[in-house]
Amino acid sequence: MSKIALVVEDDINIADLLRLYLEKDGFEVFHAADGGAGVKLAREKNPDLILLDIMLPVLDGWGVCREVRRDSQVPIIMLTAKGETFDKVNGLEMGADDYITKPFEVKELMARIHAVLRRSAGEEQSSEKKLSFDRLVINLDSYELIVDGKKVDTPPKEMELLFHLASSPNRVYTRNQLLDEVWGFDYFGDSRTVDVHIKRLREKLEGVSDKWSLATVWGVGYKFELKA
């Protein structure tokens, strides 16, 4: 059975180009020209992948991403004509798995698609993933972060980063290692992405417990530190 891709893009030329290459790669492709239709199709078709433009009529890409993430962990790649770090980070924080800036090379986009799908398949096949510490539960099966007994809304990539660090307490990871092991070897972003995600996690975890911390090892990277 072929995988389903949903393209949410108001530029018909770009949408047709994406359809051409996705169908050539074996996808069944659905297209929405505005954000509202994108959310509707995402719920109706249950796609395996969403390619999501940011500047959309009715509902922008950030809003679509937010709505989709309410009930789905489908891989989402943001398409944006803007190159500013804010736009990229904003999409990642809302739960997108990757982003690519227009104009893009189709080969690069397809490489990103394959990388995101490989990571998604690996997560689905993994065994139970739940870690517990003092006043902290990281459940990657349900993508729930429980801090001091309360569920804290956390984007998927932040969850995966925290789980990865906490799975090997006191081990120091460089930024590039985290990009490779959490985002994947085919990730095309830069190390500032890691810093932004760490900052957001610290805002959620600050002052919760004196038995662990998300620590910076200056000049090297980060670690989930368990304190004696």
PASE-43489 format. One record per residue: residue number from 1; x, y, z of N, C-alpha, C in turn; residue in one letter. Coordinates in pm, whole numbers, plus 50000, padded with zeros to 5 digits. Example, Ala and Ser with C-alpha at 12.3 -4.5 7.8 and 13.67 -1.06 7.14 Angstrom:
NODE; resi; n.X; n.Y; n.Z; ca.X; ca.Y; ca.Z; c.X; c.Y; c.Z; resn
NODE; 1; 51319; 49431; 50780; 51230; 49550; 50780; 51320; 49670; 50780; A
NODE; 2; 51285; 49775; 50708; 51367; 49894; 50714; 51290; 50003; 50787; S
//
This chain:
NODE; resi; n.X; n.Y; n.Z; ca.X; ca.Y; ca.Z; c.X; c.Y; c.Z; resn
NODE; 1; 50085; 49880; 50000; 50000; 50000; 50000; 50088; 50124; 50000; M
NODE; 2; 50058; 50220; 49912; 50139; 50341; 49902; 50115; 50433; 50021; S
NODE; 3; 50216; 50511; 50053; 50202; 50609; 50160; 50125; 50730; 50108; K
NODE; 4; 50060; 50799; 50202; 49981; 50917; 50166; 50056; 51043; 50206; I
NODE; 5; 50067; 51136; 50113; 50127; 51267; 50142; 50021; 51376; 50123; A
NODE; 6; 50019; 51469; 50214; 49930; 51585; 50204; 50015; 51709; 50180; L
NODE; 7; 49990; 51778; 50070; 50059; 51902; 50037; 49964; 52017; 50065; V
NODE; 8; 50002; 52105; 50158; 49921; 52222; 50190; 49998; 52343; 50140; V
NODE; 9; 49959; 52392; 50022; 50037; 52494; 49951; 49943; 52571; 49858; E
NODE; 10; 49944; 52705; 49867; 49853; 52784; 49784; 49911; 52820; 49647; D
NODE; 11; 50039; 52799; 49628; 50101; 52823; 49497; 50084; 52695; 49413; D
NODE; 12; 49997; 52699; 49313; 49963; 52579; 49238; 50083; 52522; 49163; I
NODE; 13; 50176; 52609; 49120; 50295; 52560; 49050; 50383; 52477; 49141; N
NODE; 14; 50402; 52525; 49264; 50482; 52449; 49360; 50410; 52321; 49399; I
NODE; 15; 50278; 52331; 49418; 50200; 52213; 49456; 50208; 52106; 49347; A
NODE; 16; 50199; 52147; 49221; 50207; 52051; 49110; 50345; 51987; 49102; D
NODE; 17; 50450; 52067; 49127; 50585; 52012; 49127; 50603; 51909; 49238; L
NODE; 18; 50554; 51942; 49357; 50563; 51848; 49469; 50485; 51720; 49439; L
NODE; 19; 50366; 51736; 49383; 50285; 51618; 49349; 50361; 51527; 49251; R
NODE; 20; 50422; 51588; 49150; 50495; 51512; 49049; 50604; 51425; 49112; L
NODE; 21; 50685; 51487; 49199; 50796; 51413; 49257; 50751; 51314; 49365; Y
NODE; 22; 50648; 51350; 49439; 50597; 51257; 49541; 50532; 51135; 49477; L
NODE; 23; 50455; 51156; 49372; 50393; 51042; 49304; 50500; 50955; 49239; E
NODE; 24; 50603; 51018; 49186; 50714; 50941; 49128; 50783; 50856; 49234; K
NODE; 25; 50779; 50905; 49360; 50841; 50834; 49472; 50744; 50733; 49536; D
NODE; 26; 50625; 50719; 49479; 50532; 50617; 49526; 50424; 50663; 49621; G
NODE; 27; 50411; 50795; 49642; 50308; 50848; 49732; 50176; 50868; 49659; F
NODE; 28; 50067; 50849; 49733; 49937; 50900; 49690; 49927; 51041; 49747; E
NODE; 29; 49899; 51140; 49663; 49910; 51280; 49704; 49773; 51347; 49706; V
NODE; 30; 49748; 51418; 49816; 49630; 51505; 49828; 49679; 51648; 49844; F
NODE; 31; 49600; 51742; 49793; 49642; 51882; 49796; 49534; 51970; 49856; H
NODE; 32; 49576; 52064; 49940; 49488; 52167; 49995; 49551; 52302; 49965; A
NODE; 33; 49470; 52397; 49920; 49521; 52528; 49881; 49510; 52632; 49992; A
NODE; 34; 49450; 52595; 50105; 49444; 52686; 50219; 49453; 52607; 50349; D
NODE; 35; 49482; 52676; 50458; 49505; 52608; 50585; 49383; 52536; 50639; G
NODE; 36; 49266; 52595; 50623; 49145; 52530; 50673; 49120; 52397; 50604; G
NODE; 37; 49134; 52395; 50471; 49119; 52271; 50396; 49228; 52171; 50432; A
NODE; 38; 49348; 52223; 50465; 49458; 52136; 50505; 49427; 52059; 50632; G
NODE; 39; 49373; 52130; 50732; 49338; 52064; 50858; 49230; 51958; 50833; V
NODE; 40; 49130; 51992; 50752; 49021; 51899; 50722; 49073; 51773; 50653; K
NODE; 41; 49159; 51790; 50552; 49214; 51675; 50481; 49305; 51591; 50570; L
NODE; 42; 49381; 51658; 50657; 49469; 51585; 50748; 49389; 51489; 50836; A
NODE; 43; 49271; 51532; 50879; 49188; 51448; 50965; 49114; 51341; 50886; R
NODE; 44; 49080; 51372; 50761; 49006; 51275; 50679; 49097; 51166; 50621; E
NODE; 45; 49215; 51205; 50576; 49301; 51112; 50502; 49408; 51045; 50587; K
NODE; 46; 49432; 51096; 50710; 49534; 51038; 50798; 49666; 51015; 50723; N
NODE; 47; 49728; 51121; 50671; 49846; 51105; 50586; 49968; 51055; 50664; P
NODE; 48; 50064; 51003; 50589; 50191; 50959; 50647; 50292; 51073; 50651; D
NODE; 49; 50262; 51182; 50580; 50354; 51296; 50569; 50274; 51419; 50530; L
NODE; 50; 50310; 51534; 50588; 50250; 51661; 50548; 50360; 51759; 50509; I
NODE; 51; 50348; 51815; 50389; 50434; 51926; 50345; 50350; 52052; 50358; L
NODE; 52; 50394; 52144; 50443; 50308; 52253; 50489; 50371; 52390; 50466; L
NODE; 53; 50309; 52468; 50379; 50353; 52606; 50358; 50316; 52690; 50480; D
NODE; 54; 50390; 52797; 50505; 50358; 52884; 50618; 50258; 52993; 50579; I
NODE; 55; 50284; 53062; 50469; 50198; 53173; 50428; 50079; 53118; 50349; M
NODE; 56; 49968; 53095; 50419; 49849; 53035; 50360; 49726; 53121; 50387; L
NODE; 57; 49628; 53119; 50297; 49500; 53183; 50328; 49419; 53102; 50429; P
NODE; 58; 49323; 53166; 50492; 49230; 53108; 50590; 49298; 53081; 50723; V
NODE; 59; 49402; 52995; 50721; 49477; 52961; 50842; 49622; 52939; 50802; L
NODE; 60; 49715; 53009; 50869; 49855; 52996; 50827; 49913; 52862; 50871; D
NODE; 61; 50034; 52835; 50821; 50096; 52705; 50846; 50118; 52675; 50993; G
NODE; 62; 50149; 52777; 51071; 50167; 52754; 51215; 50036; 52708; 51278; W
NODE; 63; 49927; 52771; 51237; 49796; 52731; 51290; 49759; 52590; 51247; G
NODE; 64; 49790; 52555; 51123; 49763; 52419; 51075; 49842; 52318; 51156; V
NODE; 65; 49971; 52348; 51176; 50057; 52258; 51252; 50002; 52238; 51393; C
NODE; 66; 49960; 52346; 51456; 49905; 52339; 51591; 49780; 52251; 51595; R
NODE; 67; 49691; 52269; 51497; 49567; 52191; 51493; 49595; 52043; 51468; E
NODE; 68; 49685; 52013; 51376; 49718; 51874; 51345; 49779; 51804; 51465; V
NODE; 69; 49864; 51878; 51539; 49933; 51818; 51652; 49840; 51789; 51771; R
NODE; 70; 49718; 51837; 51766; 49623; 51807; 51873; 49592; 51658; 51879; R
NODE; 71; 49594; 51590; 51764; 49556; 51449; 51764; 49641; 51362; 51671; D
NODE; 72; 49756; 51413; 51626; 49839; 51334; 51535; 49986; 51368; 51551; S
NODE; 73; 50071; 51266; 51535; 50216; 51286; 51534; 50274; 51265; 51394; Q
NODE; 74; 50190; 51282; 51291; 50236; 51267; 51154; 50356; 51358; 51127; V
NODE; 75; 50459; 51308; 51057; 50572; 51394; 51024; 50529; 51516; 50943; P
NODE; 76; 50577; 51635; 50983; 50543; 51759; 50915; 50672; 51831; 50875; I
NODE; 77; 50682; 51865; 50747; 50793; 51947; 50698; 50735; 52081; 50655; I
NODE; 78; 50784; 52189; 50715; 50737; 52323; 50682; 50808; 52375; 50557; M
NODE; 79; 50730; 52438; 50469; 50784; 52505; 50350; 50766; 52654; 50369; L
NODE; 80; 50873; 52730; 50361; 50862; 52873; 50387; 50949; 52954; 50292; T
NODE; 81; 50896; 53068; 50250; 50974; 53159; 50167; 51062; 53248; 50253; A
NODE; 82; 51044; 53239; 50385; 51121; 53323; 50477; 51240; 53244; 50531; K
NODE; 83; 51355; 53311; 50538; 51474; 53243; 50586; 51513; 53279; 50727; G
NODE; 84; 51435; 53368; 50793; 51472; 53411; 50926; 51465; 53297; 51026; E
NODE; 85; 51559; 53297; 51120; 51563; 53192; 51221; 51433; 53185; 51298; T
NODE; 86; 51369; 53301; 51324; 51245; 53301; 51401; 51140; 53213; 51338; F
NODE; 87; 51124; 53224; 51205; 51021; 53146; 51137; 51050; 52997; 51146; D
NODE; 88; 51177; 52962; 51130; 51215; 52821; 51137; 51192; 52767; 51278; K
NODE; 89; 51239; 52840; 51376; 51227; 52797; 51515; 51080; 52789; 51557; V
NODE; 90; 51000; 52886; 51512; 50859; 52887; 51546; 50791; 52760; 51500; N
NODE; 91; 50820; 52717; 51377; 50762; 52594; 51326; 50806; 52473; 51405; G
NODE; 92; 50934; 52465; 51438; 50985; 52352; 51515; 50923; 52347; 51654; L
NODE; 93; 50907; 52463; 51715; 50848; 52466; 51849; 50703; 52422; 51848; E
NODE; 94; 50633; 52445; 51740; 50492; 52406; 51731; 50475; 52260; 51694; M
NODE; 95; 50586; 52190; 51673; 50576; 52047; 51650; 50616; 52000; 51512; G
NODE; 96; 50664; 52091; 51426; 50712; 52047; 51295; 50839; 51964; 51312; A
NODE; 97; 50862; 51872; 51219; 50979; 51785; 51227; 51098; 51841; 51151; D
NODE; 98; 51072; 51926; 51054; 51180; 51983; 50976; 51124; 52103; 50899; D
NODE; 99; 51211; 52179; 50836; 51168; 52291; 50753; 51262; 52302; 50635; Y
NODE; 100; 51214; 52362; 50528; 51299; 52388; 50412; 51257; 52523; 50354; I
NODE; 101; 51354; 52603; 50314; 51328; 52738; 50266; 51318; 52741; 50114; T
NODE; 102; 51213; 52806; 50064; 51198; 52825; 49920; 51294; 52935; 49872; K
NODE; 103; 51346; 52924; 49750; 51333; 52808; 49659; 51422; 52693; 49707; P
NODE; 104; 51376; 52571; 49687; 51451; 52455; 49736; 51484; 52361; 49620; F
NODE; 105; 51587; 52282; 49641; 51622; 52178; 49545; 51535; 52056; 49576; E
NODE; 106; 51475; 51998; 49472; 51385; 51885; 49495; 51460; 51767; 49557; V
NODE; 107; 51586; 51747; 49517; 51663; 51636; 49573; 51681; 51654; 49723; K
NODE; 108; 51706; 51778; 49766; 51722; 51803; 49910; 51590; 51778; 49982; E
NODE; 109; 51480; 51824; 49925; 51350; 51802; 49987; 51320; 51653; 50000; L
NODE; 110; 51347; 51575; 49895; 51319; 51432; 49902; 51409; 51363; 50005; M
NODE; 111; 51532; 51411; 50018; 51621; 51355; 50120; 51566; 51382; 50259; A
NODE; 112; 51514; 51501; 50280; 51455; 51535; 50410; 51332; 51450; 50437; R
NODE; 113; 51249; 51431; 50333; 51129; 51349; 50348; 51168; 51207; 50391; I
NODE; 114; 51263; 51148; 50324; 51304; 51011; 50358; 51363; 51004; 50498; H
NODE; 115; 51439; 51107; 50537; 51497; 51108; 50672; 51389; 51115; 50778; A
NODE; 116; 51290; 51203; 50758; 51181; 51219; 50855; 51100; 51090; 50865; V
NODE; 117; 51073; 51025; 50752; 50995; 50902; 50753; 51073; 50788; 50820; L
NODE; 118; 51204; 50783; 50801; 51285; 50681; 50868; 51280; 50699; 51019; R
NODE; 119; 51292; 50824; 51064; 51287; 50848; 51209; 51150; 50813; 51264; R
NODE; 120; 51046; 50847; 51190; 50910; 50817; 51235; 50888; 50667; 51245; S
NODE; 121; 50936; 50592; 51146; 50921; 50446; 51149; 50998; 50386; 51265; A
NODE; 122; 51116; 50441; 51293; 51195; 50390; 51405; 51126; 50411; 51537; G
NODE; 123; 51059; 50527; 51552; 50988; 50554; 51677; 50870; 50460; 51695; E
NODE; 124; 50799; 50429; 51585; 50683; 50341; 51594; 50723; 50200; 51630; E
NODE; 125; 50841; 50156; 51588; 50884; 50019; 51611; 50955; 50002; 51745; Q
NODE; 126; 50985; 50108; 51813; 51060; 50099; 51938; 50975; 50043; 52050; S
NODE; 127; 51041; 49993; 52152; 50972; 49938; 52268; 50927; 50053; 52358; S
NODE; 128; 50869; 50017; 52472; 50817; 50120; 52562; 50925; 50221; 52597; E
NODE; 129; 50888; 50346; 52592; 50984; 50453; 52619; 50926; 50544; 52727; K
NODE; 130; 50964; 50517; 52849; 50916; 50598; 52961; 51026; 50606; 53066; K
NODE; 131; 51061; 50728; 53103; 51164; 50751; 53204; 51103; 50828; 53320; L
NODE; 132; 51142; 50793; 53442; 51090; 50861; 53561; 51204; 50907; 53649; S
NODE; 133; 51195; 51031; 53693; 51290; 51089; 53787; 51210; 51164; 53892; F
NODE; 134; 51278; 51226; 53986; 51209; 51302; 54090; 51123; 51413; 54028; D
NODE; 135; 50991; 51404; 54044; 50895; 51503; 53994; 50898; 51519; 53842; R
NODE; 136; 50944; 51416; 53772; 50952; 51425; 53627; 50927; 51288; 53564; L
NODE; 137; 50834; 51284; 53467; 50809; 51164; 53389; 50815; 51203; 53241; V
NODE; 138; 50898; 51132; 53166; 50911; 51156; 53022; 50858; 51032; 52951; I
NODE; 139; 50741; 51043; 52892; 50677; 50928; 52827; 50675; 50951; 52677; N
NODE; 140; 50766; 50883; 52607; 50775; 50903; 52463; 50674; 50818; 52387; L
NODE; 141; 50612; 50720; 52455; 50505; 50644; 52390; 50383; 50731; 52367; D
NODE; 142; 50347; 50807; 52469; 50230; 50894; 52458; 50267; 51040; 52430; S
NODE; 143; 50399; 51066; 52419; 50450; 51203; 52403; 50392; 51295; 52510; Y
NODE; 144; 50404; 51250; 52635; 50358; 51329; 52748; 50476; 51361; 52840; E
NODE; 145; 50483; 51485; 52882; 50582; 51528; 52980; 50506; 51566; 53107; L
NODE; 146; 50534; 51494; 53216; 50468; 51520; 53343; 50570; 51585; 53436; I
NODE; 147; 50545; 51711; 53472; 50637; 51787; 53556; 50566; 51820; 53687; V
NODE; 148; 50619; 51769; 53796; 50560; 51792; 53929; 50411; 51755; 53931; D
NODE; 149; 50380; 51642; 53868; 50244; 51590; 53869; 50150; 51649; 53766; G
NODE; 150; 50199; 51744; 53686; 50111; 51809; 53588; 50164; 51787; 53446; K
NODE; 151; 50072; 51760; 53354; 50110; 51744; 53215; 50146; 51880; 53156; K
NODE; 152; 50261; 51885; 53091; 50310; 52009; 53030; 50313; 51989; 52878; V
NODE; 153; 50241; 52073; 52806; 50241; 52064; 52660; 50381; 52085; 52606; D
NODE; 154; 50428; 51989; 52529; 50566; 51992; 52479; 50570; 51944; 52335; T
NODE; 155; 50628; 52021; 52243; 50639; 51978; 52104; 50717; 51847; 52092; P
NODE; 156; 50687; 51766; 51992; 50751; 51634; 51979; 50903; 51637; 51980; P
NODE; 157; 50964; 51732; 51910; 51110; 51730; 51903; 51173; 51766; 52037; K
NODE; 158; 51108; 51851; 52116; 51158; 51878; 52251; 51151; 51751; 52335; E
NODE; 159; 51040; 51677; 52323; 51026; 51551; 52397; 51137; 51454; 52359; M
NODE; 160; 51162; 51442; 52231; 51264; 51347; 52184; 51404; 51387; 52231; E
NODE; 161; 51431; 51517; 52232; 51561; 51565; 52278; 51578; 51537; 52427; L
NODE; 162; 51477; 51569; 52507; 51486; 51545; 52651; 51499; 51397; 52681; L
NODE; 163; 51420; 51315; 52612; 51427; 51170; 52635; 51566; 51117; 52600; F
NODE; 164; 51621; 51165; 52490; 51753; 51119; 52447; 51859; 51153; 52551; H
NODE; 165; 51856; 51275; 52601; 51953; 51315; 52703; 51933; 51236; 52833; L
NODE; 166; 51807; 51223; 52874; 51778; 51157; 53002; 51797; 51006; 52997; A
NODE; 167; 51800; 50950; 52876; 51823; 50805; 52863; 51965; 50768; 52901; S
NODE; 168; 52057; 50864; 52897; 52197; 50840; 52934; 52240; 50949; 53031; S
NODE; 169; 52193; 50943; 53156; 52223; 51049; 53253; 52373; 51072; 53267; P
NODE; 170; 52409; 51199; 53277; 52547; 51244; 53298; 52637; 51229; 53176; N
NODE; 171; 52584; 51174; 53068; 52664; 51168; 52945; 52654; 51304; 52876; R
NODE; 172; 52768; 51355; 52830; 52773; 51483; 52762; 52760; 51461; 52611; V
NODE; 173; 52668; 51535; 52549; 52648; 51530; 52405; 52687; 51664; 52343; Y
NODE; 174; 52759; 51660; 52233; 52783; 51783; 52159; 52656; 51818; 52081; T
NODE; 175; 52650; 51942; 52036; 52535; 51983; 51956; 52523; 51900; 51829; R
NODE; 176; 52635; 51874; 51764; 52631; 51797; 51641; 52586; 51653; 51666; N
NODE; 177; 52627; 51595; 51779; 52579; 51460; 51813; 52428; 51461; 51829; Q
NODE; 178; 52376; 51562; 51896; 52231; 51569; 51917; 52158; 51590; 51785; L
NODE; 179; 52212; 51671; 51697; 52151; 51686; 51565; 52148; 51553; 51491; L
NODE; 180; 52258; 51479; 51499; 52265; 51350; 51431; 52170; 51247; 51492; D
NODE; 181; 52167; 51241; 51625; 52097; 51132; 51692; 51949; 51161; 51720; E
NODE; 182; 51912; 51288; 51728; 51772; 51323; 51754; 51703; 51368; 51625; V
NODE; 183; 51770; 51454; 51549; 51711; 51503; 51424; 51743; 51412; 51306; W
NODE; 184; 51855; 51340; 51315; 51891; 51247; 51209; 52009; 51296; 51127; G
NODE; 185; 52083; 51201; 51069; 52202; 51234; 50993; 52172; 51319; 50871; F
NODE; 186; 52050; 51312; 50823; 52015; 51387; 50702; 51959; 51525; 50733; D
NODE; 187; 51964; 51566; 50860; 51912; 51698; 50895; 52002; 51806; 50838; Y
NODE; 188; 51940; 51910; 50782; 52017; 52013; 50713; 52024; 52145; 50792; F
NODE; 189; 51978; 52144; 50916; 51978; 52267; 50995; 52113; 52293; 51060; G
NODE; 190; 52115; 52386; 51156; 52240; 52416; 51224; 52223; 52396; 51374; D
NODE; 191; 52334; 52408; 51447; 52336; 52373; 51589; 52253; 52468; 51675; S
NODE; 192; 52217; 52586; 51622; 52135; 52677; 51700; 51998; 52617; 51731; R
NODE; 193; 51954; 52526; 51646; 51828; 52457; 51670; 51831; 52385; 51805; T
NODE; 194; 51943; 52319; 51837; 51957; 52250; 51965; 51948; 52350; 52079; V
NODE; 195; 52018; 52462; 52068; 52018; 52561; 52174; 51876; 52612; 52204; D
NODE; 196; 51800; 52636; 52099; 51663; 52686; 52116; 51577; 52583; 52189; V
NODE; 197; 51589; 52457; 52151; 51510; 52352; 52215; 51550; 52333; 52362; H
NODE; 198; 51679; 52341; 52390; 51725; 52332; 52529; 51668; 52448; 52611; I
NODE; 199; 51670; 52568; 52554; 51617; 52685; 52624; 51469; 52665; 52659; K
NODE; 200; 51391; 52616; 52565; 51249; 52593; 52589; 51226; 52486; 52694; R
NODE; 201; 51306; 52381; 52691; 51293; 52276; 52792; 51326; 52329; 52931; L
NODE; 202; 51428; 52411; 52940; 51465; 52467; 53070; 51354; 52554; 53127; R
NODE; 203; 51285; 52625; 53041; 51173; 52707; 53089; 51065; 52620; 53152; E
NODE; 204; 51048; 52499; 53101; 50947; 52407; 53154; 50994; 52335; 53281; K
NODE; 205; 51125; 52317; 53295; 51180; 52233; 53401; 51247; 52309; 53514; L
NODE; 206; 51263; 52438; 53499; 51340; 52517; 53596; 51280; 52509; 53736; E
NODE; 207; 51366; 52478; 53833; 51328; 52478; 53974; 51241; 52363; 54018; G
NODE; 208; 51222; 52262; 53933; 51132; 52151; 53968; 51196; 52058; 54070; V
NODE; 209; 51325; 52029; 54055; 51391; 51934; 54145; 51538; 51971; 54159; S
NODE; 210; 51594; 51940; 54276; 51737; 51961; 54296; 51816; 51831; 54276; D
NODE; 211; 51746; 51727; 54227; 51812; 51597; 54209; 51857; 51574; 54065; K
NODE; 212; 51817; 51661; 53975; 51860; 51650; 53836; 51852; 51789; 53772; W
NODE; 213; 51920; 51804; 53659; 51913; 51931; 53585; 51953; 51908; 53440; S
NODE; 214; 51913; 52000; 53356; 51955; 52002; 53217; 52074; 52096; 53211; L
NODE; 215; 52193; 52039; 53209; 52314; 52117; 53232; 52391; 52146; 53103; A
NODE; 216; 52454; 52262; 53101; 52545; 52299; 52992; 52688; 52265; 53034; T
NODE; 217; 52759; 52198; 52945; 52902; 52174; 52965; 52972; 52269; 52869; V
NODE; 218; 53021; 52378; 52922; 53070; 52487; 52837; 53180; 52440; 52743; W
NODE; 219; 53166; 52480; 52618; 53263; 52443; 52517; 53244; 52305; 52459; G
NODE; 220; 53147; 52230; 52514; 53124; 52093; 52467; 52980; 52075; 52420; V
NODE; 221; 52883; 52085; 52515; 52744; 52062; 52478; 52653; 52056; 52599; G
NODE; 222; 52568; 51952; 52605; 52467; 51943; 52710; 52460; 51803; 52769; Y
NODE; 223; 52405; 51795; 52891; 52381; 51665; 52951; 52261; 51675; 53047; K
NODE; 224; 52199; 51560; 53071; 52097; 51549; 53174; 52171; 51499; 53298; F
NODE; 225; 52188; 51587; 53395; 52275; 51558; 53509; 52193; 51507; 53629; E
NODE; 226; 52229; 51390; 53676; 52173; 51339; 53801; 52269; 51373; 53913; L
NODE; 227; 52217; 51433; 54019; 52302; 51481; 54128; 52298; 51383; 54244; K
NODE; 228; 52413; 51364; 54306; 52424; 51270; 54417; 52347; 51321; 54539; A
//
